[in-house]
Amino acid sequence: MLRPPPQLTVSEWAERHRMLGSRASAEPGPWRTSRTPYLKDVMDALSAVHPARRVVFMKGAQVGATESGNNWLGYIMHHVPAPALAVQPTVELAKRFSRQRIDPLLEETPALRERVAPARARDSGNTMLSKEFPGGILVLTGANSAVGLRSMTARFLFLDEVDAYPGDVAGVGDPIALAEARARTFGWRRKAFLVSTPTIAGRSRIEREYLASDQRRFFVPCTACGEIQWLRFERLIWEKGAPETARYHCSACDHPMQEHDKTAMLGDGEWRATAEGQDPRTIGFHISALYSPVGWLSWEQIARDWESAQGKPEDIKTFKNTVLGETWQEQGEAPDWERLVERREDFAMGVVPTGALVLTAGVDVQDDRLECDVWGWAEGFSSWLVDHVVIQGSPRDREPWDELAKLLARDWPRHGGGAMRIARLCVDTGGRDTAAVYGHLRRLRDPRIAPTKGIDGWNRAQPVQGPTPVDALVNGQKLRRGLKLWTVSVSTWKADLYRRLWLGRGDTEELPAGWVHLPRAIEVEWVKQLVAEQLRTTKDRRGFARQEWAKLRERNEALDCAVLARAALWLLGADRYGDRFWQQLRDQIADAPLRASEIPAAGNVADPSPPSQAAPAQALDTQRLRGWLAPRSGWLR
């Protein structure tokens, strides 16, 4: 007598079939849901028999969320064969996911190994981004690939780290919407799993989806009084400077629970909805790393990470995102311009202060002039406004751009001796005269100039992207070779500037890293322009909160120029190379008294490996002075 296969849930399938190997797991062996009890309901909601059609999982790090998704993919290939689409933020990450997660899943789980042919076999259907199995296929792609998102229909969607997806892929729309459109033909049988650590409040996709769900949280009992509660970071208490004393205090009886109590707490925990979802077929789960099982991320380590992040806004943001699984609220309130005017300092404009190690500039193109601000930078992204230059003339004419070329050739004297030139300059090309701007920048042919276009976005991992070749029309003729254009996520850099402007002096005389130094001679109008926008929360057409920058006053050229100058510093490699960047600049400054003729005007970038032994000053290698970070035009005099 023929019988249908048993209707397993995903957690039951994992317990019965999933094997973890040393390649992808710190704990090899059979899968045990009891190790992470909070994942059982998440996985079971992905089962074919569960009525949910969209499962949202907003989480911290070290909780096993990705493995729950891998269990679901294994369940699909073995138990419910159908077309499935797994989407990573980029195609490169999809390839890495295939090598590091999917291949071990197939090789180490016997039930799957017999259903998917080895990649080495001819016509196996097993490639890096495509895994065929009887009754279905698993396709892996990146959210940055419009072709990959539109190439097939899929009943099941695994959308991983959705907060890292681009806002718009190739101009055809939101990647999540594109992916979910692939499953519509499967009607009520389709299912989507959206997973991510959150990012910026008002911009976070996973937060938006979670807030539209029933907002489930994992409630655990107190080991003393039995009070059911979900874990909050403010209840994790320890003695200052002694993270090893971290204990979780019950919200009812204040009993201090220790790390080893977590196993019993998690075993007796349960998910409870805390809101009424907008769509009954969408359910949402949220969990922080406070729930991480014993032996993974401990409460002591969480306390240690929090203490080490103090005074470092970027580290606190990372902590909230990755440990607590919460969004970061950007401080988008504009600082008071009066306070900034009062704190102006007594250093001369047009002279590079002693602390500045490199100069960058931003150029904002207006209808009748070019506004240019030159900024000096040091470790920790402390900055000085070195000069403010207004070049009169229409950007369609030749004369303003010739003046800009002279500005790039200019030497700014450095306090204490020597002189410096602008190392990198970003020009905003997004105005009405874009074609004319392209033409003039092409004529200047200065490798230090980076044509840019601002985009609305919070891409912190890659706030400046490109370069992308562009064509332009000049005098009605199409040029065969266009400029290479960089796109700048302006929201990221505006928030970065405001964070630095809000820094306080503290109790010591020493200024904090990131301090923005403004000269006494700069006009009050310029200061007003620097804080001319404010981050506001609005509602989109679907009623979800979103954040956008809105003008407080008409003129904002100083803010735009500051953003471009910061993007220019990013292009030089300050964010990428960190301490190495600043150390080489210090070395170059120390060698500055050499004759200017020894500093090359052009050439190739040197090897990034620093020399093992510094050359004598009289025999300095000019290739080293050029360095792995300096532009091809000499910027140090």
BELDA-V497194 format. One record per backbone hydrogen bond with DSSP energy under -0.5 kcal/mol. NH is the residue of the N-H (numbers start at 0). CO is the residue of the C=O. E is the energy in kcal/mol with one decimal. If there is no record, write none. Layout:
BEGIN
NH;CO;E / NH;CO;E
END
This chain:
BEGIN
7;5;-1.5 / 12;8;-2.4 / 13;9;-2.5 / 14;10;-2.3 / 15;11;-1.8 / 16;12;-2.9 / 17;12;-0.6 / 17;13;-1.2 / 19;28;-2.9 / 23;20;-0.7 / 24;20;-1.1 / 28;19;-3.1 / 30;17;-2.2 / 34;31;-1.5 / 35;31;-0.5 / 35;32;-0.9 / 36;33;-0.6 / 38;35;-2.2 / 39;36;-1.5 / 41;37;-0.6 / 42;38;-2.7 / 43;39;-2.7 / 44;40;-1.7 / 45;41;-0.5 / 45;42;-1.3 / 46;43;-1.3 / 49;46;-1.4 / 52;280;-2.9 / 53;280;-2.0 / 54;191;-2.8 / 55;53;-0.5 / 55;282;-2.6 / 56;193;-2.9 / 57;284;-2.7 / 58;56;-0.5 / 58;195;-1.8 / 59;286;-1.3 / 60;321;-4.9 / 67;63;-1.5 / 68;64;-1.6 / 69;65;-2.1 / 70;66;-2.5 / 71;67;-1.6 / 72;68;-2.0 / 73;69;-2.5 / 74;70;-2.5 / 75;71;-2.3 / 76;72;-2.4 / 77;73;-1.9 / 78;74;-3.0 / 79;74;-1.4 / 83;136;-3.0 / 84;155;-2.6 / 85;138;-2.8 / 86;84;-0.5 / 86;157;-2.8 / 87;85;-0.5 / 87;140;-2.5 / 93;89;-1.8 / 94;90;-2.2 / 95;91;-2.1 / 96;92;-2.8 / 97;93;-2.2 / 98;94;-2.2 / 99;95;-3.0 / 100;96;-2.2 / 101;96;-1.9 / 102;97;-2.8 / 104;100;-1.8 / 105;101;-2.4 / 106;102;-2.5 / 107;103;-2.5 / 108;104;-0.8 / 109;107;-0.7 / 111;108;-1.6 / 112;108;-2.3 / 113;109;-1.5 / 114;111;-1.4 / 115;111;-1.7 / 116;114;-0.5 / 120;117;-1.3 / 123;120;-1.2 / 126;124;-0.7 / 126;129;-3.3 / 129;126;-0.6 / 130;137;-2.8 / 131;124;-1.7 / 132;135;-2.2 / 133;114;-0.5 / 135;132;-2.6 / 137;130;-2.7 / 138;83;-2.5 / 138;136;-0.6 / 139;128;-2.0 / 140;85;-2.1 / 142;87;-2.5 / 144;141;-1.8 / 145;143;-0.6 / 148;144;-1.7 / 149;145;-1.1 / 150;146;-0.5 / 150;147;-0.5 / 153;181;-1.6 / 154;82;-1.9 / 155;82;-1.7 / 156;190;-2.2 / 157;84;-2.7 / 158;156;-0.6 / 158;192;-2.7 / 159;86;-2.2 / 159;157;-0.8 / 160;194;-0.9 / 161;194;-1.6 / 163;160;-1.7 / 164;161;-1.5 / 168;172;-2.4 / 169;167;-0.7 / 171;168;-2.2 / 174;165;-0.6 / 177;173;-2.3 / 178;174;-2.4 / 179;175;-2.7 / 180;176;-1.6 / 181;177;-0.6 / 181;178;-1.2 / 182;179;-1.3 / 183;180;-0.8 / 185;182;-1.7 / 186;183;-2.0 / 188;185;-2.0 / 189;186;-1.4 / 190;154;-2.1 / 191;52;-2.2 / 192;156;-2.8 / 193;54;-2.8 / 193;191;-0.5 / 194;158;-2.6 / 194;192;-0.6 / 195;56;-1.8 / 200;327;-2.7 / 202;199;-2.0 / 203;199;-1.9 / 207;203;-1.9 / 208;204;-2.5 / 209;205;-2.4 / 210;206;-2.8 / 211;207;-1.0 / 212;209;-1.6 / 214;209;-0.5 / 215;283;-2.7 / 216;271;-2.2 / 217;285;-0.6 / 218;216;-0.7 / 218;269;-3.1 / 219;228;-3.2 / 221;226;-1.3 / 225;221;-1.0 / 228;219;-2.1 / 230;217;-0.5 / 234;231;-1.5 / 235;232;-2.0 / 236;234;-0.8 / 236;246;-2.6 / 238;241;-0.6 / 241;238;-2.6 / 244;241;-2.2 / 245;242;-1.8 / 246;236;-2.3 / 247;256;-2.5 / 248;234;-2.7 / 248;246;-0.6 / 249;254;-2.1 / 253;249;-1.2 / 256;247;-3.8 / 256;254;-0.7 / 260;257;-1.6 / 261;258;-1.7 / 262;259;-0.5 / 264;260;-2.1 / 265;261;-3.1 / 266;262;-2.0 / 267;263;-1.4 / 268;265;-1.3 / 269;218;-2.3 / 271;216;-2.3 / 273;213;-1.4 / 273;214;-1.1 / 274;213;-1.6 / 276;274;-0.6 / 277;211;-2.2 / 278;211;-0.7 / 281;278;-2.1 / 282;53;-2.2 / 284;55;-2.9 / 285;215;-1.6 / 286;57;-1.7 / 288;322;-3.5 / 290;287;-1.6 / 291;288;-1.6 / 295;292;-2.2 / 297;295;-0.7 / 301;297;-2.1 / 302;298;-2.4 / 303;299;-2.3 / 304;300;-2.8 / 305;301;-2.1 / 306;302;-2.1 / 307;303;-2.2 / 308;304;-1.1 / 309;305;-0.6 / 309;306;-1.0 / 311;308;-2.1 / 314;311;-0.6 / 315;311;-2.3 / 316;312;-2.4 / 317;313;-2.2 / 318;314;-2.3 / 319;315;-2.6 / 320;316;-2.5 / 321;317;-3.0 / 322;318;-2.2 / 323;318;-1.7 / 325;319;-2.8 / 327;198;-3.0 / 328;326;-0.5 / 329;327;-0.8 / 331;329;-1.8 / 339;335;-1.5 / 340;336;-2.3 / 341;337;-2.2 / 342;338;-1.4 / 343;340;-1.3 / 344;517;-3.2 / 346;344;-1.6 / 349;385;-3.7 / 350;347;-1.2 / 351;412;-3.0 / 355;352;-0.9 / 356;376;-3.6 / 357;376;-0.9 / 358;420;-0.5 / 359;374;-2.5 / 360;423;-1.9 / 361;372;-1.9 / 362;425;-2.6 / 363;370;-2.7 / 364;362;-0.6 / 365;363;-0.6 / 365;368;-2.6 / 369;390;-2.6 / 370;363;-2.5 / 371;369;-0.5 / 371;388;-3.0 / 372;361;-2.0 / 373;386;-2.8 / 374;359;-3.1 / 374;372;-0.5 / 375;383;-2.8 / 376;357;-2.1 / 377;381;-1.9 / 380;377;-1.5 / 381;378;-1.1 / 382;514;-2.5 / 383;375;-2.1 / 384;516;-2.0 / 385;373;-2.3 / 385;383;-0.9 / 386;373;-1.5 / 388;371;-3.3 / 390;369;-2.9 / 390;388;-0.5 / 391;389;-0.7 / 392;367;-2.7 / 396;393;-1.9 / 400;397;-0.5 / 401;397;-1.8 / 402;398;-2.0 / 403;399;-1.8 / 404;400;-2.1 / 405;401;-1.8 / 406;402;-1.9 / 407;403;-2.1 / 408;404;-1.4 / 409;405;-0.6 / 409;406;-0.8 / 411;409;-0.5 / 411;419;-3.4 / 412;410;-0.6 / 413;417;-2.7 / 414;351;-3.0 / 416;413;-2.5 / 419;411;-2.5 / 420;634;-4.6 / 422;358;-2.8 / 423;358;-0.8 / 424;447;-2.6 / 425;360;-2.2 / 426;449;-1.9 / 427;362;-2.4 / 428;426;-0.6 / 428;451;-2.9 / 433;430;-0.7 / 436;432;-2.4 / 437;433;-2.8 / 438;434;-2.1 / 439;435;-2.2 / 440;436;-2.5 / 441;437;-2.4 / 442;438;-1.7 / 443;439;-1.9 / 444;440;-1.7 / 446;444;-0.6 / 448;445;-2.0 / 449;424;-3.0 / 450;448;-0.6 / 451;426;-3.0 / 452;485;-2.0 / 454;487;-3.0 / 456;454;-0.7 / 459;457;-1.5 / 462;459;-0.6 / 464;486;-2.6 / 467;484;-2.6 / 469;482;-3.2 / 473;471;-0.6 / 473;476;-1.9 / 476;473;-1.8 / 478;471;-1.5 / 481;479;-0.6 / 484;467;-3.1 / 484;482;-0.6 / 485;450;-2.6 / 486;464;-2.6 / 487;452;-2.2 / 488;462;-3.2 / 489;454;-1.5 / 489;487;-1.5 / 490;454;-0.5 / 491;456;-0.9 / 491;488;-0.6 / 492;488;-1.3 / 493;489;-2.5 / 494;490;-2.2 / 495;491;-1.8 / 496;492;-2.3 / 497;493;-2.6 / 498;494;-2.2 / 499;495;-1.8 / 500;496;-2.4 / 501;497;-1.7 / 502;499;-0.9 / 507;504;-0.5 / 514;511;-1.4 / 516;382;-3.3 / 516;514;-0.7 / 517;515;-0.5 / 519;344;-2.1 / 521;518;-1.3 / 526;522;-1.5 / 527;523;-2.2 / 528;524;-1.9 / 529;525;-1.6 / 530;526;-0.9 / 530;527;-0.7 / 531;528;-1.3 / 533;549;-2.4 / 534;331;-2.1 / 535;533;-0.5 / 535;547;-2.9 / 537;535;-0.5 / 537;545;-3.6 / 539;543;-2.7 / 542;539;-1.8 / 545;537;-2.9 / 546;201;-0.6 / 547;535;-2.5 / 549;533;-2.6 / 551;531;-4.0 / 552;531;-1.1 / 558;528;-0.7 / 559;555;-2.2 / 560;556;-2.6 / 561;557;-2.1 / 562;558;-2.2 / 563;559;-2.1 / 564;560;-2.4 / 565;561;-2.0 / 566;562;-2.1 / 567;563;-2.1 / 568;564;-1.6 / 569;565;-1.8 / 570;566;-2.1 / 571;567;-1.4 / 572;568;-0.8 / 572;569;-1.0 / 573;568;-1.7 / 576;572;-2.9 / 577;573;-1.3 / 579;576;-1.5 / 580;577;-0.7 / 581;577;-1.5 / 582;578;-2.7 / 583;579;-2.1 / 584;580;-1.7 / 585;581;-2.3 / 586;582;-2.3 / 587;583;-2.4 / 588;584;-2.5 / 589;585;-2.3 / 590;586;-1.4 / 591;588;-1.3 / 593;590;-1.8 / 597;594;-1.8 / 598;595;-1.7 / 599;597;-0.7 / 605;626;-1.5 / 618;615;-1.5 / 619;616;-1.2 / 621;619;-0.6 / 623;620;-0.7 / 624;620;-1.6 / 625;621;-2.0 / 626;622;-1.8 / 629;625;-0.8 / 636;418;-2.6 / 636;634;-0.5
END
